[in-house]
Amino acid sequence: MKQWYQVLFKNYSRKYDREPYTKGTLGECNFIEREISFDKNKRILDIGCGTGRHAIELAGRGYDVTGIDLSVSQIERAKMKAKERNLFVVLELMDARDLAFSAEFDLVIMLCEGAFPLMETDEMNYSILQNASRSLKSKGKIILTTLNALYPLFHSLQDALEQYENESYSSVNFDLMTFRERSIMDITDDDGNKKRLVCDERYYTPPEMKLMLNQVGFHKVDIYAAHLGNFSRSHKLQTDDFEMLVVGCKP
């Protein structure tokens, strides 16, 4: 049986690119470049690359980028967009829970919940962090965004989810025992087909993220607020930030 995120992204690439949360690519790539000191020799792995918005933008700036995703339609659209810009980007269909990379990259990015934390168990989410760490060389870095568990403790998730242009949510529930949001999402895919999905996503606290990344090999972990299109180390994480920005460094 396919999981909700597999059904969602089976035919949802053109509409995905029109979502408001995809509009911060340029500013987010500016932050990524600063974090690797604009070194064009750095190899970048984009896990859960989706339609390739970060991977393609970084390739256009001269970086060697590999993007992987679980969705055929998202990878196909990413390849089309790279071809339109006449850019070479390695774009492969892969499962982030089962990666064979070993000490090949200088930077891993996982942005906009492209893989982590969508998985149905905490163990699966953790395995993605393990694989990301294994993919990195010594002194490698990870930059990821994830759902901030502090937000639903103080705010309505229903209100937050209403920002999504092509999706509507109902029966939104946040489980305090598991820190999982369970909801019903109604969408219309790229071909006009209506779908109803039962979603299940994990929110994480800052201490959880630091602990897990420490456990998989990152000796230094910093956490900030993830502001759309404006990632910065100057943005302190607050309870009204829906996402957190996490930067980890390997020894």
Secondary structure, DSSP 8 states (H G I E B T S, - for coil): ---HHHHHGGG-STTGGGSGGGTTHHHHHHHHHHHTTT-TT-EEEEET-TT-HHHHHHHHTT-EEEEEES-HHHHHHHHHHHHHTT---EEEE--TTS----S-EEEEEE-SSSSTT-SSSHHHHHHHHHHHHHHEEEEEEEEEEEEBTHHHHHS-HHHHHTT-TTEEEEEEEEETTTTEEEEEEEEE-TTS-EEEEEEEEE-B-HHHHHHHHHHTT-SEEEEEE--TT---TT----TT-SEEEEEEE--
